[in-house]
Amino acid sequence: MLTAIAAAFLGGIILNLMPCVFPVISLKALSLIRHHDKTAHARAEGLAFLFGVVVTMVVLAGALLLARAGGTSVGWGFQLQSPLVIALLILVMLASALNLLGLFEFGLFAQRIGGVGSQRDGLVGSALTGALAIIVATPCSAPFMASAIGYALTQPPAISLVIFISLALGFAAPFTLIAFFPILARVLPAPGAWMNTLKHGLAFPMLGAVGWLIWVLERQAGSAALAAILACCLLLSFSAWLYGMAQKRRMMGKRHLALHVATIAFLLPVLVPLANLKATSGSSETAEAVTAAAAVAWTPQNVDAIKGQGKPILVNFTASWCITCQVNDRTSLSTQAVKAAMARTNTIYMVADSTKYNPDVEQALSDFGRGGLPLYVVYPANGGKPTVLPQVLTPQIVIAALDRATGKKT
């Protein structure tokens, strides 16, 4: 148990470096820069960020454990298997980006998520920044972290929560330490007009996250959901513009009630399409033609029928919402060197897609002691014990594993 707690803490620290966290790096960076020269306030924001991360982790872990106790096989990052959650994250991140661009300022709930506001609202913003960061980070697993989560999911709830809290503490540790020890942030320039330019520039990673999530939503729920979320994004953007104009008129001492009414009138229809979002049936084609002309559909039955028949099997457990999975696909599994190694070793390639909820995939992750994605498994040609590959791949790792699976020395 102590090993799992330590692994979870270390994995949480490493999670800050994983691609999954890149979409919200602007929120963390801007919150750090705003008050690094005010020690007391910086420490308060660091604690608020830590609080947001830990509380959100407890809520997510509690929901995960309750679902599993009820007999549902779900794993790490389960919330991003819901089209409704994806859609809400799209709108939250779009609102944060519009706020960073200066379309509107204080008072809107989504603005506080971006952590940009008065000092009174700054602590709320930091806490919500931590909440958003851990929600977006959970789809992927960092080194050390996967085994800790896999262990946690097999333990009593109290032990599981301790491990998940250790993960949250590790995730929040770098930001909180910098907030508590200003000497670590002395490399940052003094606050000034340049911060507005930086604030505008940091909106674009958020817009990139919006684009990624829209792509994930289309794969989960189809073209109708794509049309709905694009309409929602347009209405939300227009509402933010109206709200920003109302703020400017208020500061000039002019009437602004009509603009507030118009803002609400355009904002309310945004919520209507969300109630009808649901995952479509059929394959989401997450790793389409990544390494072969046609990957064999993964099912536990297919693996049992094929393994030990003289050909290695490579199973790619993946999902559209797992950014690390997509990076591994592009940098390793789709390279010509890996394709050639697959052809040379007669490897059978299978894709186990968890973009939408798949109980067989969740059960397989549990069987391999993993709580989340990515997961890569190589079954040897002679039917021996399968090998689990690292979560961050290189072409050399995959090729060496395939050679070992055929009994060749590497």
C-alpha positions as a Markdown table, in Angstrom:
| # | Residue | x | y | z |
|---|---|---|---|---|
| 1 | Met | 0.0 | 0.0 | 0.0 |
| 2 | Leu | 2.8 | 2.4 | 0.9 |
| 3 | Thr | 4.4 | 1.6 | -2.5 |
| 4 | Ala | 1.2 | 2.4 | -4.3 |
| 5 | Ile | 0.8 | 5.7 | -2.4 |
| 6 | Ala | 4.3 | 6.7 | -3.3 |
| 7 | Ala | 3.9 | 5.7 | -6.9 |
| 8 | Ala | 0.6 | 7.7 | -7.1 |
| 9 | Phe | 2.3 | 10.8 | -5.7 |
| 10 | Leu | 5.2 | 10.5 | -8.2 |
| 11 | Gly | 2.8 | 9.7 | -11.0 |
| 12 | Gly | 0.9 | 12.8 | -10.2 |
| 13 | Ile | 4.0 | 14.9 | -10.4 |
| 14 | Ile | 4.9 | 13.4 | -13.8 |
| 15 | Leu | 1.3 | 13.9 | -15.0 |
| 16 | Asn | 2.1 | 17.6 | -15.2 |
| 17 | Leu | 4.4 | 16.8 | -18.1 |
| 18 | Met | 2.0 | 14.6 | -20.0 |
| 19 | Pro | 0.2 | 15.8 | -23.1 |
| 20 | Cys | -3.1 | 15.5 | -21.4 |
| 21 | Val | -2.4 | 18.6 | -19.2 |
| 22 | Phe | -1.2 | 20.8 | -22.1 |
| 23 | Pro | -4.7 | 22.2 | -22.8 |
| 24 | Val | -4.9 | 23.9 | -19.3 |
| 25 | Ile | -1.3 | 24.9 | -19.0 |
| 26 | Ser | -2.3 | 28.5 | -19.8 |
| 27 | Leu | -4.6 | 28.6 | -16.7 |
| 28 | Lys | -1.9 | 27.4 | -14.4 |
| 29 | Ala | 0.8 | 29.7 | -16.0 |
| 30 | Leu | -1.4 | 32.8 | -15.8 |
| 31 | Ser | -2.4 | 32.2 | -12.3 |
| 32 | Leu | 1.2 | 31.7 | -11.3 |
| 33 | Ile | 2.4 | 34.9 | -13.0 |
| 34 | Arg | -0.3 | 37.2 | -11.7 |
| 35 | His | 0.8 | 37.2 | -8.0 |
| 36 | His | 4.3 | 35.8 | -7.9 |
| 37 | Asp | 5.5 | 39.1 | -6.4 |
| 38 | Lys | 2.9 | 39.1 | -3.6 |
| 39 | Thr | 4.0 | 36.3 | -1.3 |
| 40 | Ala | 0.9 | 36.0 | 0.9 |
| 41 | His | -1.5 | 36.1 | -1.9 |
| 42 | Ala | 0.5 | 33.7 | -4.0 |
| 43 | Arg | 0.5 | 31.2 | -1.1 |
| 44 | Ala | -3.2 | 31.6 | -0.7 |
| 45 | Glu | -3.7 | 30.9 | -4.4 |
| 46 | Gly | -1.4 | 27.9 | -4.2 |
| 47 | Leu | -3.5 | 26.5 | -1.4 |
| 48 | Ala | -6.7 | 27.2 | -3.3 |
| 49 | Phe | -5.4 | 25.4 | -6.3 |
| 50 | Leu | -4.4 | 22.4 | -4.1 |
| 51 | Phe | -7.9 | 22.5 | -2.6 |
| 52 | Gly | -9.6 | 22.4 | -6.0 |
| 53 | Val | -7.4 | 19.5 | -7.2 |
| 54 | Val | -7.9 | 17.4 | -4.1 |
| 55 | Val | -11.7 | 18.0 | -3.7 |
| 56 | Thr | -12.3 | 17.3 | -7.4 |
| 57 | Met | -10.2 | 14.2 | -7.2 |
| 58 | Val | -12.2 | 12.9 | -4.2 |
| 59 | Val | -15.5 | 13.5 | -6.1 |
| 60 | Leu | -14.2 | 11.7 | -9.3 |
| 61 | Ala | -12.7 | 8.9 | -7.3 |
| 62 | Gly | -15.9 | 8.6 | -5.2 |
| 63 | Ala | -18.0 | 8.4 | -8.4 |
| 64 | Leu | -15.7 | 5.8 | -9.9 |
| 65 | Leu | -15.7 | 3.6 | -6.8 |
| 66 | Leu | -19.5 | 3.8 | -6.5 |
| 67 | Ala | -19.9 | 2.8 | -10.1 |
| 68 | Arg | -17.6 | -0.1 | -9.7 |
| 69 | Ala | -19.3 | -1.1 | -6.4 |
| 70 | Gly | -22.6 | -1.1 | -8.4 |
| 71 | Gly | -21.2 | -3.7 | -10.8 |
| 72 | Thr | -20.2 | -1.2 | -13.6 |
| 73 | Ser | -16.7 | -1.7 | -15.1 |
| 74 | Val | -15.3 | 1.8 | -15.4 |
| 75 | Gly | -11.8 | 3.1 | -15.2 |
| 76 | Trp | -9.6 | 6.2 | -14.9 |
| 77 | Gly | -10.9 | 9.0 | -17.1 |
| 78 | Phe | -14.4 | 7.5 | -17.2 |
| 79 | Gln | -16.0 | 11.0 | -17.2 |
| 80 | Leu | -14.7 | 11.7 | -20.8 |
| 81 | Gln | -16.7 | 8.7 | -22.1 |
| 82 | Ser | -19.8 | 10.9 | -21.6 |
| 83 | Pro | -20.7 | 13.2 | -24.6 |
| 84 | Leu | -22.5 | 15.5 | -22.1 |
| 85 | Val | -19.3 | 16.0 | -20.1 |
| 86 | Ile | -17.3 | 16.6 | -23.2 |
| 87 | Ala | -19.8 | 19.2 | -24.4 |
| 88 | Leu | -19.7 | 21.0 | -21.1 |
| 89 | Leu | -15.9 | 21.0 | -21.1 |
| 90 | Ile | -15.9 | 22.5 | -24.6 |
| 91 | Leu | -18.1 | 25.4 | -23.5 |
| 92 | Val | -16.1 | 26.0 | -20.3 |
| 93 | Met | -12.8 | 26.1 | -22.2 |
| 94 | Leu | -14.3 | 28.3 | -24.9 |
| 95 | Ala | -15.6 | 30.7 | -22.2 |
| 96 | Ser | -12.2 | 30.8 | -20.6 |
| 97 | Ala | -10.5 | 31.5 | -23.9 |
| 98 | Leu | -12.9 | 34.4 | -24.6 |
| 99 | Asn | -12.2 | 35.8 | -21.2 |
| 100 | Leu | -8.5 | 35.6 | -21.7 |
| 101 | Leu | -9.0 | 37.4 | -25.0 |
| 102 | Gly | -10.7 | 40.2 | -23.2 |
| 103 | Leu | -14.2 | 39.8 | -24.7 |
| 104 | Phe | -15.7 | 40.1 | -21.2 |
| 105 | Glu | -14.2 | 40.5 | -17.7 |
| 106 | Phe | -15.4 | 40.1 | -14.1 |
| 107 | Gly | -18.4 | 38.3 | -12.7 |
| 108 | Leu | -19.1 | 35.4 | -15.1 |
| 109 | Phe | -18.7 | 31.9 | -13.6 |
| 110 | Ala | -16.7 | 30.7 | -16.5 |
| 111 | Gln | -14.3 | 33.7 | -16.1 |
| 112 | Arg | -13.5 | 32.6 | -12.6 |
| 113 | Ile | -12.6 | 29.2 | -13.9 |
| 114 | Gly | -9.9 | 31.0 | -15.9 |
| 115 | Gly | -8.6 | 32.5 | -12.7 |
| 116 | Val | -8.6 | 36.0 | -14.0 |
| 117 | Gly | -10.4 | 38.6 | -11.8 |
| 118 | Ser | -10.1 | 40.6 | -8.7 |
| 119 | Gln | -8.1 | 39.5 | -5.7 |
| 120 | Arg | -11.3 | 38.5 | -3.9 |
| 121 | Asp | -12.2 | 36.2 | -6.8 |
| 122 | Gly | -8.7 | 35.1 | -7.3 |
| 123 | Leu | -8.9 | 32.3 | -4.7 |
| 124 | Val | -12.1 | 31.0 | -6.3 |
| 125 | Gly | -10.5 | 31.1 | -9.7 |
| 126 | Ser | -7.4 | 29.2 | -8.5 |
| 127 | Ala | -9.6 | 26.5 | -6.9 |
| 128 | Leu | -11.7 | 26.1 | -10.1 |
| 129 | Thr | -8.5 | 26.1 | -12.2 |
| 130 | Gly | -7.3 | 23.1 | -10.1 |
| 131 | Ala | -10.7 | 21.4 | -10.6 |
| 132 | Leu | -10.6 | 21.9 | -14.4 |
| 133 | Ala | -7.0 | 20.9 | -14.6 |
| 134 | Ile | -7.5 | 17.5 | -12.9 |
| 135 | Ile | -10.7 | 16.8 | -14.9 |
| 136 | Val | -8.8 | 17.3 | -18.1 |
| 137 | Ala | -5.7 | 15.5 | -16.9 |
| 138 | Thr | -7.6 | 12.3 | -15.8 |
| 139 | Pro | -8.0 | 10.7 | -19.3 |
| 140 | Cys | -4.3 | 9.7 | -19.4 |
| 141 | Ser | -2.0 | 7.9 | -17.1 |
| 142 | Ala | 1.6 | 8.8 | -16.3 |
| 143 | Pro | 4.5 | 6.4 | -15.5 |
| 144 | Phe | 4.2 | 4.9 | -12.0 |
| 145 | Met | 0.6 | 6.1 | -11.9 |
| 146 | Ala | -1.1 | 3.3 | -13.9 |
| 147 | Ser | 0.0 | 0.5 | -11.5 |
| 148 | Ala | -1.0 | 2.6 | -8.5 |
| 149 | Ile | -4.5 | 3.2 | -9.9 |
| 150 | Gly | -4.8 | -0.5 | -10.8 |
| 151 | Tyr | -3.9 | -1.4 | -7.3 |
| 152 | Ala | -6.3 | 1.2 | -5.8 |
| 153 | Leu | -9.2 | -0.2 | -7.8 |
| 154 | Thr | -8.7 | -3.6 | -6.1 |
| 155 | Gln | -8.6 | -2.3 | -2.6 |
| 156 | Pro | -11.3 | -1.3 | 0.0 |
| 157 | Pro | -12.7 | 2.2 | -0.6 |
| 158 | Ala | -10.8 | 3.9 | 2.2 |
| 159 | Ile | -7.4 | 2.7 | 0.9 |
| 160 | Ser | -8.5 | 3.6 | -2.7 |
| 161 | Leu | -9.3 | 7.1 | -1.7 |
| 162 | Val | -5.9 | 7.5 | 0.1 |
| 163 | Ile | -4.1 | 6.5 | -3.1 |
| 164 | Phe | -6.2 | 8.9 | -5.3 |
| 165 | Ile | -5.6 | 11.7 | -2.8 |
| 166 | Ser | -1.9 | 11.0 | -3.0 |
| 167 | Leu | -2.1 | 11.3 | -6.8 |
| 168 | Ala | -3.9 | 14.6 | -6.4 |
| 169 | Leu | -1.3 | 15.9 | -4.0 |
| 170 | Gly | 1.5 | 14.9 | -6.5 |
| 171 | Phe | -0.3 | 16.6 | -9.3 |
| 172 | Ala | -0.8 | 19.9 | -7.4 |
| 173 | Ala | 2.7 | 19.8 | -5.8 |
| 174 | Pro | 4.7 | 21.7 | -8.4 |
| 175 | Phe | 2.3 | 24.7 | -8.6 |
| 176 | Thr | 1.8 | 24.8 | -4.8 |
| 177 | Leu | 5.6 | 24.6 | -4.1 |
| 178 | Ile | 6.3 | 27.5 | -6.5 |
| 179 | Ala | 3.5 | 29.5 | -4.8 |
| 180 | Phe | 4.9 | 28.8 | -1.3 |
| 181 | Phe | 8.6 | 29.4 | -2.2 |
| 182 | Pro | 8.7 | 32.6 | -4.4 |
| 183 | Ile | 12.5 | 32.0 | -4.9 |
| 184 | Leu | 11.4 | 29.4 | -7.4 |
| 185 | Ala | 9.6 | 32.0 | -9.4 |
| 186 | Arg | 12.2 | 34.7 | -9.4 |
| 187 | Val | 13.1 | 34.0 | -13.0 |
| 188 | Leu | 9.8 | 35.5 | -14.0 |
| 189 | Pro | 9.8 | 39.2 | -15.0 |
| 190 | Ala | 8.1 | 41.8 | -12.9 |
| 191 | Pro | 4.3 | 42.3 | -13.6 |
| 192 | Gly | 3.5 | 44.9 | -16.3 |
| 193 | Ala | 1.7 | 45.7 | -19.5 |
| 194 | Trp | 3.3 | 42.6 | -21.1 |
| 195 | Met | 0.9 | 40.5 | -19.0 |
| 196 | Asn | -2.1 | 41.5 | -21.1 |
| 197 | Thr | -0.3 | 40.4 | -24.2 |
| 198 | Leu | 0.6 | 37.1 | -22.5 |
| 199 | Lys | -3.0 | 36.8 | -21.3 |
| 200 | His | -4.3 | 37.1 | -24.9 |
| 201 | Gly | -1.7 | 34.6 | -26.2 |
| 202 | Leu | -2.6 | 32.0 | -23.6 |
| 203 | Ala | -6.1 | 31.9 | -24.9 |
| 204 | Phe | -5.0 | 29.9 | -28.0 |
| 205 | Pro | -4.0 | 26.7 | -26.1 |
| 206 | Met | -7.5 | 26.8 | -24.7 |
| 207 | Leu | -9.0 | 27.2 | -28.2 |
| 208 | Gly | -6.8 | 24.3 | -29.2 |
| 209 | Ala | -8.3 | 22.2 | -26.4 |
| 210 | Val | -11.8 | 23.3 | -27.7 |
| 211 | Gly | -10.9 | 22.0 | -31.1 |
| 212 | Trp | -9.6 | 18.7 | -29.7 |
| 213 | Leu | -12.7 | 18.1 | -27.6 |
| 214 | Ile | -15.0 | 18.9 | -30.5 |
| 215 | Trp | -13.2 | 16.2 | -32.5 |
| 216 | Val | -13.7 | 13.7 | -29.6 |
| 217 | Leu | -17.4 | 14.6 | -29.4 |
| 218 | Glu | -18.0 | 14.0 | -33.1 |
| 219 | Arg | -16.4 | 10.6 | -32.7 |
| 220 | Gln | -18.5 | 9.8 | -29.7 |
| 221 | Ala | -21.9 | 11.1 | -30.8 |
| 222 | Gly | -21.8 | 11.7 | -34.5 |
| 223 | Ser | -22.4 | 14.6 | -36.9 |
| 224 | Ala | -25.6 | 15.7 | -35.2 |
| 225 | Ala | -23.7 | 16.3 | -32.0 |
| 226 | Leu | -21.1 | 18.2 | -34.0 |
| 227 | Ala | -23.7 | 20.5 | -35.5 |
| 228 | Ala | -25.2 | 21.0 | -32.0 |
| 229 | Ile | -22.0 | 21.9 | -30.3 |
| 230 | Leu | -20.9 | 24.3 | -33.0 |
| 231 | Ala | -24.2 | 26.1 | -32.7 |
| 232 | Cys | -23.8 | 26.2 | -28.9 |
| 233 | Cys | -20.2 | 27.6 | -29.3 |
| 234 | Leu | -21.6 | 30.4 | -31.6 |
| 235 | Leu | -24.4 | 31.3 | -29.2 |
| 236 | Leu | -22.0 | 31.3 | -26.2 |
| 237 | Ser | -19.5 | 33.5 | -28.0 |
| 238 | Phe | -22.2 | 36.0 | -29.0 |
| 239 | Ser | -23.6 | 36.0 | -25.4 |
| 240 | Ala | -20.1 | 36.7 | -24.1 |
| 241 | Trp | -19.7 | 39.6 | -26.5 |
| 242 | Leu | -23.1 | 41.0 | -25.4 |
| 243 | Tyr | -22.1 | 40.6 | -21.8 |
| 244 | Gly | -18.8 | 42.4 | -22.4 |
| 245 | Met | -20.6 | 45.3 | -24.0 |
| 246 | Ala | -22.9 | 45.5 | -21.0 |
| 247 | Gln | -19.9 | 45.7 | -18.7 |
| 248 | Lys | -18.4 | 48.5 | -20.7 |
| 249 | Arg | -21.6 | 50.5 | -20.6 |
| 250 | Arg | -21.9 | 49.9 | -16.9 |
| 251 | Met | -18.4 | 51.3 | -16.3 |
| 252 | Met | -19.3 | 54.3 | -18.5 |
| 253 | Gly | -22.4 | 54.9 | -16.3 |
| 254 | Lys | -24.8 | 54.0 | -19.2 |
| 255 | Arg | -27.8 | 51.7 | -19.1 |
| 256 | His | -27.0 | 48.1 | -19.7 |
| 257 | Leu | -30.1 | 46.1 | -18.6 |
| 258 | Ala | -31.2 | 45.4 | -22.2 |
| 259 | Leu | -27.8 | 43.9 | -23.0 |
| 260 | His | -28.1 | 41.6 | -19.9 |
| 261 | Val | -31.5 | 40.5 | -21.0 |
| 262 | Ala | -30.2 | 39.8 | -24.5 |
| 263 | Thr | -27.2 | 37.9 | -23.1 |
| 264 | Ile | -29.6 | 35.6 | -21.1 |
| 265 | Ala | -31.8 | 35.2 | -24.2 |
| 266 | Phe | -28.9 | 33.9 | -26.3 |
| 267 | Leu | -27.3 | 32.0 | -23.5 |
| 268 | Leu | -30.3 | 29.8 | -22.5 |
| 269 | Pro | -30.6 | 28.1 | -25.9 |
| 270 | Val | -27.0 | 26.8 | -25.4 |
| 271 | Leu | -28.3 | 24.4 | -22.7 |
| 272 | Val | -31.1 | 22.9 | -24.9 |
| 273 | Pro | -29.0 | 20.6 | -27.2 |
| 274 | Leu | -26.9 | 19.3 | -24.4 |
| 275 | Ala | -29.8 | 17.3 | -22.9 |
| 276 | Asn | -30.0 | 15.2 | -26.1 |
| 277 | Leu | -26.4 | 14.3 | -26.4 |
| 278 | Lys | -25.6 | 10.6 | -26.3 |
| 279 | Ala | -23.0 | 8.3 | -27.7 |
| 280 | Thr | -23.8 | 6.7 | -31.0 |
| 281 | Ser | -23.5 | 3.0 | -31.7 |
| 282 | Gly | -20.8 | 1.6 | -33.8 |
| 283 | Ser | -17.0 | 2.1 | -33.9 |
| 284 | Ser | -15.5 | 5.5 | -33.4 |
| 285 | Glu | -12.5 | 4.4 | -35.5 |
| 286 | Thr | -10.0 | 5.9 | -33.0 |
| 287 | Ala | -6.8 | 4.5 | -34.5 |
| 288 | Glu | -8.0 | 4.1 | -38.1 |
| 289 | Ala | -5.3 | 2.5 | -40.3 |
| 290 | Val | -2.6 | 3.4 | -37.9 |
| 291 | Thr | -0.3 | 0.5 | -38.6 |
| 292 | Ala | -2.1 | -1.7 | -41.0 |
| 293 | Ala | -4.6 | -1.6 | -43.8 |
| 294 | Ala | -7.2 | -3.3 | -41.6 |
| 295 | Ala | -6.8 | -3.9 | -37.9 |
| 296 | Val | -8.5 | -6.9 | -36.4 |
| 297 | Ala | -11.4 | -6.0 | -34.2 |
| 298 | Trp | -10.4 | -6.6 | -30.5 |
| 299 | Thr | -12.6 | -8.7 | -28.3 |
| 300 | Pro | -11.5 | -11.1 | -25.5 |
| 301 | Gln | -12.9 | -13.9 | -27.6 |
| 302 | Asn | -10.8 | -12.9 | -30.7 |
| 303 | Val | -7.6 | -12.8 | -28.6 |
| 304 | Asp | -8.4 | -16.2 | -27.1 |
| 305 | Ala | -9.0 | -17.7 | -30.6 |
| 306 | Ile | -5.8 | -16.3 | -32.2 |
| 307 | Lys | -3.1 | -16.3 | -29.5 |
| 308 | Gly | -0.7 | -19.2 | -29.5 |
| 309 | Gln | -1.3 | -19.8 | -33.2 |
| 310 | Gly | 2.3 | -18.9 | -34.3 |
| 311 | Lys | 1.7 | -15.1 | -34.7 |
| 312 | Pro | 2.3 | -12.3 | -32.2 |
| 313 | Ile | -0.6 | -10.1 | -31.3 |
| 314 | Leu | -0.3 | -6.3 | -30.5 |
| 315 | Val | -3.3 | -4.8 | -28.8 |
| 316 | Asn | -3.6 | -1.1 | -28.6 |
| 317 | Phe | -6.0 | 0.0 | -25.9 |
| 318 | Thr | -6.8 | 3.6 | -26.8 |
| 319 | Ala | -9.4 | 6.3 | -27.0 |
| 320 | Ser | -9.9 | 9.6 | -28.9 |
| 321 | Trp | -9.9 | 11.6 | -25.7 |
| 322 | Cys | -6.6 | 10.1 | -24.6 |
| 323 | Ile | -4.0 | 12.6 | -25.9 |
| 324 | Thr | -1.0 | 10.4 | -25.0 |
| 325 | Cys | -2.6 | 7.6 | -27.0 |
| 326 | Gln | -2.8 | 9.9 | -30.0 |
| 327 | Val | 0.8 | 11.0 | -29.6 |
| 328 | Asn | 1.9 | 7.3 | -29.4 |
| 329 | Asp | -0.1 | 6.5 | -32.5 |
| 330 | Arg | 1.6 | 9.2 | -34.5 |
| 331 | Thr | 5.1 | 9.0 | -33.2 |
| 332 | Ser | 5.5 | 5.2 | -32.9 |
| 333 | Leu | 2.7 | 2.9 | -34.1 |
| 334 | Ser | 2.2 | 4.7 | -37.4 |
| 335 | Thr | 5.9 | 4.9 | -38.3 |
| 336 | Gln | 7.3 | 3.0 | -41.3 |
| 337 | Ala | 9.7 | 1.2 | -39.0 |
| 338 | Val | 7.0 | -0.3 | -36.9 |
| 339 | Lys | 4.8 | -1.1 | -39.9 |
| 340 | Ala | 7.8 | -3.0 | -41.4 |
| 341 | Ala | 8.4 | -4.9 | -38.1 |
| 342 | Met | 4.7 | -5.9 | -38.0 |
| 343 | Ala | 4.9 | -7.2 | -41.5 |
| 344 | Arg | 8.2 | -9.0 | -40.9 |
| 345 | Thr | 6.9 | -10.7 | -37.7 |
| 346 | Asn | 3.4 | -11.4 | -39.1 |
| 347 | Thr | 2.0 | -9.5 | -36.1 |
| 348 | Ile | -1.8 | -9.3 | -35.8 |
| 349 | Tyr | -2.7 | -5.8 | -34.8 |
| 350 | Met | -5.9 | -5.1 | -32.7 |
| 351 | Val | -7.4 | -1.9 | -31.5 |
| 352 | Ala | -9.5 | -1.9 | -28.3 |
| 353 | Asp | -11.4 | 1.4 | -28.4 |
| 354 | Ser | -12.6 | 3.0 | -25.2 |
| 355 | Thr | -13.7 | 6.4 | -26.7 |
| 356 | Lys | -17.2 | 5.3 | -25.8 |
| 357 | Tyr | -17.9 | 3.1 | -22.8 |
| 358 | Asn | -16.9 | -0.5 | -23.5 |
| 359 | Pro | -17.2 | -2.9 | -20.5 |
| 360 | Asp | -14.9 | -5.4 | -22.1 |
| 361 | Val | -12.1 | -2.9 | -22.4 |
| 362 | Glu | -12.6 | -1.7 | -18.8 |
| 363 | Gln | -12.4 | -5.3 | -17.6 |
| 364 | Ala | -9.3 | -6.0 | -19.6 |
| 365 | Leu | -7.6 | -2.9 | -18.1 |
| 366 | Ser | -8.5 | -4.2 | -14.6 |
| 367 | Asp | -7.2 | -7.7 | -15.5 |
| 368 | Phe | -3.8 | -6.1 | -16.5 |
| 369 | Gly | -3.7 | -4.1 | -13.2 |
| 370 | Arg | -4.2 | -0.8 | -15.0 |
| 371 | Gly | -6.8 | 1.8 | -14.1 |
| 372 | Gly | -6.7 | 3.8 | -17.3 |
| 373 | Leu | -5.2 | 4.4 | -20.8 |
| 374 | Pro | -3.0 | 4.0 | -22.7 |
| 375 | Leu | -2.2 | 0.3 | -22.5 |
| 376 | Tyr | -0.2 | -1.7 | -25.0 |
| 377 | Val | -0.1 | -5.5 | -24.8 |
| 378 | Val | 2.0 | -7.9 | -26.9 |
| 379 | Tyr | 1.1 | -11.6 | -26.9 |
| 380 | Pro | 4.0 | -13.9 | -27.9 |
| 381 | Ala | 3.6 | -16.2 | -30.9 |
| 382 | Asn | 4.0 | -19.3 | -28.8 |
| 383 | Gly | 1.0 | -18.3 | -26.5 |
| 384 | Gly | 3.2 | -17.4 | -23.5 |
| 385 | Lys | 2.6 | -14.7 | -21.0 |
| 386 | Pro | 1.7 | -11.3 | -22.6 |
| 387 | Thr | 4.0 | -8.3 | -22.2 |
| 388 | Val | 2.8 | -4.9 | -21.2 |
| 389 | Leu | 4.7 | -2.1 | -22.9 |
| 390 | Pro | 5.5 | 1.3 | -21.4 |
| 391 | Gln | 2.8 | 4.0 | -21.6 |
| 392 | Val | 5.1 | 6.3 | -23.6 |
| 393 | Leu | 6.2 | 4.5 | -26.7 |
| 394 | Thr | 9.1 | 4.8 | -29.1 |
| 395 | Pro | 9.4 | 2.8 | -32.3 |
| 396 | Gln | 12.4 | 0.9 | -30.8 |
| 397 | Ile | 10.3 | -0.2 | -27.8 |
| 398 | Val | 7.6 | -1.6 | -30.1 |
| 399 | Ile | 10.0 | -3.3 | -32.5 |
| 400 | Ala | 12.0 | -4.9 | -29.7 |
| 401 | Ala | 8.8 | -6.2 | -28.1 |
| 402 | Leu | 7.6 | -7.7 | -31.4 |
| 403 | Asp | 11.0 | -9.4 | -32.0 |
| 404 | Arg | 10.9 | -10.9 | -28.5 |
| 405 | Ala | 7.4 | -12.1 | -29.2 |
| 406 | Thr | 8.6 | -14.1 | -32.1 |
| 407 | Gly | 11.6 | -15.5 | -30.1 |
| 408 | Lys | 14.2 | -13.4 | -31.9 |
| 409 | Lys | 17.0 | -11.6 | -30.1 |
| 410 | Thr | 17.1 | -7.8 | -30.2 |
